[in-house]
Amino acid sequence: MYPDPLPQEQRFLDALDQDDWPATPASWTPVTAGLAPAALAELFESQLFSRHLDLQARRLQGRGEAFYTIGSAGHEGNAAVALALRPSDPAFLHYRDAAFLIQRARMVPGQTPLWDLLLSFAASAEDPIAGGRHKVLGSKALSVPPQTSTIASHLPKAMGAAFGLGLRRRLGCEAPKAGHDLVLCSFGDASFNHSTAQGAFNAAGWAAYQGSPMPLLWLCEDNGIGISTPTPEGWVAASMAARPGVHYLACDGLDLLDTWRASREAARLARVHRRPVFLHMRCVRLFGHAGSDAQQAYLSAARIQADESRDPLLYSAGLLRRHGVLSRDAIAALYHHVRERVARVAEEAIRRPRLASAEQVMASIVPPSRPGRARPWQGEPDGKPDTLARRLNRALDRLMQRYPRLVMAGEDIGRKGGVYGVTQQLQSRFGPHRVIDTLLDEQSILGLGIGLAHDDLLPILEIQFLAYLHNAEDQLRGEAATLSFFSAGQYTNPMVVRIAGLGYQKGFGGHFHNDNAIAVLRDIPGLLVACPSNGADAVGLLQEAVRLADEEQRVVVVIEPIALYHQRDLLEEGDGGWCFPDPGPEHRLPVGQPGQWGEGRDLAIVTYGNGVHLSRRAAARLEADGVALRIIDLRWLTAIDHDALCARVADCARILIVDECRRTGSVSEELVTGLIERGVAGERLGRVTAEDSFIPLGRAATATLPSVEGIVDRARRLAGAARAEAPPSPQAGRAHP
């Protein structure tokens, strides 16, 4: 049925009967711009489809059939940008870029962008990109990874993907697609001001300034306002026109010919010179920020009317008429044809199935598996016991040999070899293109890794200290861990992130170098978090983390306890009790598989990281008291197998959880809950945790953390209570990992 016009489209309908359609001051013609008349007409049709999708989304939302109304109205000039690029160029798109997607779909046979986008509006399970999980602009066939609405969070990974194109050449890898030699990233003028965006601009320019290939096209769609806050006139141009390492161009997004001309030149510069180009496209925002936004509350009626008079569809229609491409009647007929077609297809799309269960929603949190690409390793494991840092160093060396696409990146990891020496000599062995010293910006480091993974490389990133993660954590939460979810497993960014963290450093630190807050990582769906307590386990966890990234396309974080990097002894100086031999290249510790020391049944201590070393020291004193105990080393702090853990401790009279992280938001809360849910009585349980405090500098650095004395005291009280209830268990021998 032919829909009644909405107020937002009435101006265009009225303009169809007028002869004074607006025109831009640009003097381009289709001939001088190098654009065939048929291509110009096609761009206008793509603009119309985008506009009517916006209008239809509002109609459907009013009926409860659509769920997303942040539209592209006023930005439809980006269709000309799509035409100027190759459909194989990866495009990380702004959420107002429907016209870009529609135009690109015309360049690839077999595409149905109208149907696909309407399924997305309706949150249908048949939506071919997100499967009904979100309205996103994305398509595997069109080289458009889906983006969520997190402001500017896609810019760092676009920078990483552009850097990865040059890196692939150095590694001798084929491009993922033929002609894949430029990355586009679009965003708005409000997002331009976000620290994430500024960090990405800086990182791209910083790399290009030093001669690193960075074929990246930034597209800033400047409509002059962010929801209700105006962007100062001239601010974007003044900020970028003279930026080192970046070439600045501008165009009028209301004029398809000017936008086409500038986009072609921007793409040429990026491809030929392999450096970042900033294309500043001036446009207008129509209809408000989203369907629920009443812009009358913050814009005057005169301003709204002025914006409506700058409708890019009016400018395009006038362009077509002036150059004899389409008559007024042909334009009107095309407008109504598109309007009716969108309405008709929408009625079909809203009848398609939607997600109905938790299982359906969660099906793509874990990415699909793929064949592994590890090479055999020629060598012999080091049988000499050594520290955690040294074992990690040798494991990284071996992994770099086994995985030719493996690239390491982080602050000071190359020439310096890392703050704690974990990456020493690796850059001299494998070169600065595989062991990359980055700038000091954690958002850019994580974005670099995500982008490299988009280019089918295998990144291992280092965050220098756990406290430094927090200003960049959204790159993991909002980007890395969500990509498979929002693309139904079609796009992935497998990676390993090594983070030096936790407490107990001696002679150095304070809060920013001793951070025991990991809740921010543990509650990200799909993210895996490991934490070794010794050198042998560090090798097993790291090798499994790389296998998980390579074969299962997972995002894995390995938290490495700083205080144990160089710890050699266990009970007394010189005993070498915390040095371990290399367990070999095939030693891997699967997700959820804990380690165990001892078989005693009086007490089970469940812990991880520094807590294992502390508990082993406490065990020597407790055994002298006649307490038969076992120590369970979790190793993995997410995806904990609670049934298996409960089975490990079920025959113990008491269970003590030693958690070096803060009492609130810690692993121990999950552990206690899991045990109680499986029938373990609360009186059998005890906890030793850190206080809910930041970590101070100096001699008080461990005052808020679990200690050997605290573990012994709590264990004695638990064991004493158990003995008062029942005869003590027989002493059992030790079992080593």
Stockholm file with secondary structure:
# STOCKHOLM 1.0

chainA/1-737         MYPDPLPQEQRFLDALDQDDWPATPASWTPVTAGLAPAALAELFESQLFSRHLDLQARRLQGRGEAFYTIGSAGHEGNAAVALALRPSDPAFLHYRDAAFLIQRARMVPGQTPLWDLLLSFAASAEDPIAGGRHKVLGSKALSVPPQTSTIASHLPKAMGAAFGLGLRRRLGCEAPKAGHDLVLCSFGDASFNHSTAQGAFNAAGWAAYQGSPMPLLWLCEDNGIGISTPTPEGWVAASMAARPGVHYLACDGLDLLDTWRASREAARLARVHRRPVFLHMRCVRLFGHAGSDAQQAYLSAARIQADESRDPLLYSAGLLRRHGVLSRDAIAALYHHVRERVARVAEEAIRRPRLASAEQVMASIVPPSRPGRARPWQGEPDGKPDTLARRLNRALDRLMQRYPRLVMAGEDIGRKGGVYGVTQQLQSRFGPHRVIDTLLDEQSILGLGIGLAHDDLLPILEIQFLAYLHNAEDQLRGEAATLSFFSAGQYTNPMVVRIAGLGYQKGFGGHFHNDNAIAVLRDIPGLLVACPSNGADAVGLLQEAVRLADEEQRVVVVIEPIALYHQRDLLEEGDGGWCFPDPGPEHRLPVGQPGQWGEGRDLAIVTYGNGVHLSRRAAARLEADGVALRIIDLRWLTAIDHDALCARVADCARILIVDECRRTGSVSEELVTGLIERGVAGERLGRVTAEDSFIPLGRAATATLPSVEGIVDRARRLAGAARAEAPPSPQAGRAHP
#=GR chainA/1-737 SS CCCCCCHHHHHHHHHTTCSCCCCCSCCCCHHHHTCCHHHHHHHHHHHHHHHHHHHHHHHHHHTTSCCCCCCCTTCTTHHHHHHHSCTTSCEECCTTCHHHHHHHHTTSTTCCHHHHHHHHHTTBTTCTTTTTSCCCCCBTTTTBCCCCSSTTTTHHHHHHHHHHHHHHHHHTCCCSSTTCCCEEEEEEHHHHTSHHHHHHHHHHHHHHHTTCCCCEEEEEEECSEETTEECCTTHHHHHHTTCTTCEEEEEETTCHHHHHHHHHHHHHHHHHHCSCEEEEEECCCCSCSSTTCCGGGTSCHHHHHHHHTTCHHHHHHHHHHHTTSSCHHHHHHHHHHHHHHHHHHHHHHTTSCBCCSHHHHHTTTSCCCCCCCCCCCCSCCCCSCBCHHHHHHHHHHHHHHHCTTEEEEETTCSSSCCTTSTTTTHHHHHCTTTEEECCSCHHHHHHHHHHHHHTTCEEEEEESCGGGGTTTTHIIIIIITTHHHHTTTSCCCCEEEEEEEBSCCSSSCSTTTCBCCCHHHHTSTTCEEECCSSHHHHHHHHHHHHHHHHHHCCEEEEEEEGGGTTCCCSSSTTCCTTCBCCCCTTCCCCTTCCEEECCCSSEEEEECTHHHHHHHHHHHHHHHTTCCEEEEECCBSSSCCHHHHHHHHTTCSEEEEEEEEESTTSHHHHHHHHHHHTTCCGGGEEEEEECSSCCCSGGGGGTTSCCHHHHHHHHHHHHHHHHHHSCCCCCCCCCCC
#=GC SS_cons         CCCCCCHHHHHHHHHTTCSCCCCCSCCCCHHHHTCCHHHHHHHHHHHHHHHHHHHHHHHHHHTTSCCCCCCCTTCTTHHHHHHHSCTTSCEECCTTCHHHHHHHHTTSTTCCHHHHHHHHHTTBTTCTTTTTSCCCCCBTTTTBCCCCSSTTTTHHHHHHHHHHHHHHHHHTCCCSSTTCCCEEEEEEHHHHTSHHHHHHHHHHHHHHHTTCCCCEEEEEEECSEETTEECCTTHHHHHHTTCTTCEEEEEETTCHHHHHHHHHHHHHHHHHHCSCEEEEEECCCCSCSSTTCCGGGTSCHHHHHHHHTTCHHHHHHHHHHHTTSSCHHHHHHHHHHHHHHHHHHHHHHTTSCBCCSHHHHHTTTSCCCCCCCCCCCCSCCCCSCBCHHHHHHHHHHHHHHHCTTEEEEETTCSSSCCTTSTTTTHHHHHCTTTEEECCSCHHHHHHHHHHHHHTTCEEEEEESCGGGGTTTTHIIIIIITTHHHHTTTSCCCCEEEEEEEBSCCSSSCSTTTCBCCCHHHHTSTTCEEECCSSHHHHHHHHHHHHHHHHHHCCEEEEEEEGGGTTCCCSSSTTCCTTCBCCCCTTCCCCTTCCEEECCCSSEEEEECTHHHHHHHHHHHHHHHTTCCEEEEECCBSSSCCHHHHHHHHTTCSEEEEEEEEESTTSHHHHHHHHHHHTTCCGGGEEEEEECSSCCCSGGGGGTTSCCHHHHHHHHHHHHHHHHHHSCCCCCCCCCCC
//
